[in-house]
């Protein structure tokens, strides 16, 4: 009920706040997710706000915009277990392949949603022609404890299948995950997620505005500005700012006004899991014992319980050459 939700979210507050206020504005920090020699990204979370605060969202890395060097080499093969690994490409293109045997080339505006579950390995990036501007996001969304060892599942959503809603006021919304009720009707992403989230890419033209109502059960409400500047709930914000809103509010609406150059932001709204987070490199579980098990399974070649019945690495190498 509304009462228990407010009690859970606003533990510190005496009453349930009426309006969705800005709780924090933090600037993303530089990170090197693939090690110091790897690509540099801007990371709003967990670098600027920890995973306990952004629950159920674990990580967001913004890569680019930068010009591709024409190489076919992407990030080398690496394993994952225990969460959803999401890639959203704003511009450019990129290769990918995984241990389930999928392979292909992501196009601008497309989305790749992997529920890595019990274990997967993949390689991604590279393959964009020299000079192409590549820009996108690598996003990790936690899985409930009950689903961490589920079979891995892969969804590739081409740009034309991402629901796009124009709201007037020079605002276009692209529904990346979850459901959306708008004046134009009800919209749903083409795939189901095992974590209750709503992720939307908002593009607002110069001087435009948007109003959005976050679903009632979603206590975590974050906006990451990847372009431009403006105001969120009246608070001035700029590029690479992460805005945390009070998801325990009774009134579920928030408003965004774009400045002279317009703005782009991704909304991350979700229902908190409120489960312990044990995170080590590519593995996100609930206990350190489970993390040790991940490393043991990986060393023994048992991390990928469900995988392709052919040499997927060799097939990927042959396609690149």
C-alpha positions, 0 to 999 in steps of 0.5 A, spaced: 500 500 500 501 507 499 502 507 506 507 501 507 511 504 501 512 510 504 514 507 510 519 503 507 522 509 502 522 515 507 524 511 513 528 518 515 522 522 514 516 523 518 511 523 513 510 521 506 512 527 501 507 529 497 512 531 491 517 528 487 523 532 490 530 532 488 534 528 493 541 529 490 545 531 483 552 528 482 556 529 477 559 522 473 566 520 474 571 518 469 572 510 470 576 505 466 571 498 466 576 494 462 582 496 466 587 502 465 589 500 458 581 500 456 577 505 454 575 511 458 567 512 460 563 517 464 560 513 470 554 516 474 553 509 478 556 506 482 562 512 481 557 518 483 552 514 487 553 507 490 549 501 488 545 500 495 542 507 493 541 506 486 538 499 487 536 495 482 541 499 478 548 497 478 552 500 473 551 505 467 557 507 463 557 512 458 562 511 452 563 516 447 561 520 443 568 518 440 570 517 433 572 509 431 579 507 429 576 502 424 578 496 428 574 490 428 577 488 435 572 490 441 572 488 448 575 481 449 571 475 451 569 476 458 564 472 463 558 475 467 553 472 472 548 474 476 545 480 473 542 483 466 547 486 462 544 491 457 547 495 451 544 501 448 547 504 442 545 512 441 550 512 434 555 508 430 555 501 430 558 495 434 559 487 433 557 482 439 558 475 440 556 470 446 557 463 449 549 462 447 552 462 439 548 469 438 552 474 434 551 480 430 552 488 429 548 493 433 545 499 430 544 506 432 538 506 436 538 499 438 538 495 444 541 489 447 538 486 453 542 480 456 539 476 462 546 473 464 543 469 469 547 463 471 553 465 466 555 467 459 561 470 456 561 475 451 565 480 446 563 486 444 564 493 440 569 494 434 567 493 427 565 501 426 568 504 420 573 509 421 571 516 423 564 513 425 562 517 431 560 511 436 556 513 443 552 509 447 551 506 454 553 499 458 548 498 463 547 493 469 541 491 472 541 487 478 537 480 478 533 478 484 536 472 488 531 467 486 533 469 479 541 469 479 542 462 477 536 462 471 538 460 464 541 466 461 537 469 456 538 474 450 534 479 447 536 484 441 532 489 439 533 493 433 532 500 433 525 500 429 522 495 435 524 500 440 517 504 442 518 511 440 513 516 443 512 523 441 509 527 446 509 534 443 513 540 447 519 537 442 519 531 446 521 524 444 521 518 449 524 511 447 522 506 451 528 501 453 525 497 458 518 496 462 511 499 460 509 506 459 502 509 459 501 515 455 496 519 452 497 516 446 496 509 449 499 503 452 506 501 450 511 495 452 518 493 451 518 487 446 521 483 452 520 481 459 525 483 465 525 479 471 526 486 475 521 491 475 524 497 471 522 502 467 528 505 462 526 511 458 531 515 453 528 522 453 530 527 447 528 534 448 529 540 443 531 547 445 526 550 450 522 544 450 519 540 456 517 533 458 512 531 464 513 524 466 509 520 471 513 514 474 509 508 476 507 507 483 511 501 485 518 504 483 522 507 489 528 508 485 528 514 480 534 517 477 535 521 471 542 521 467 543 527 463 548 525 457 547 531 453 545 539 454 542 542 460 536 545 463 532 543 469 529 537 473 523 539 478 526 546 478 533 544 479 539 546 474 542 540 471 548 539 466 551 534 462 553 528 465 549 530 471 546 524 475 539 526 479 536 522 484 529 524 485 524 522 491 521 515 489 517 515 495 513 521 493 505 521 493 505 525 487 509 521 481 510 526 476 516 530 475 518 535 470 524 537 465 525 543 462 530 544 456 535 549 455 537 553 449 541 547 446 536 542 448 537 536 452 537 528 453 537 524 459 535 516 461 530 515 466 532 509 470 526 507 475 525 501 478 523 497 484 528 496 489 530 489 491 533 490 498 537 484 498 545 484 499 549 486 494 556 482 493 560 484 487 566 482 484 568 484 477 564 481 472 560 477 478 554 480 482 551 475 487 548 476 494 554 473 498 562 472 498 561 465 498 557 465 492 562 470 489 568 465 490 563 459 487 563 464 481 571 464 480 571 456 482 566 455 476 570 459 471 576 456 473 573 449 472 570 451 465 563 450 469 560 457 469 557 457 462 551 451 464 547 453 458 551 454 451 552 453 444 554 446 441 559 449 437 566 453 438 562 460 438 569 463 439 572 460 433 566 462 429 566 469 431 574 470 429 572 467 422 567 472 421 572 478 423 577 476 419 
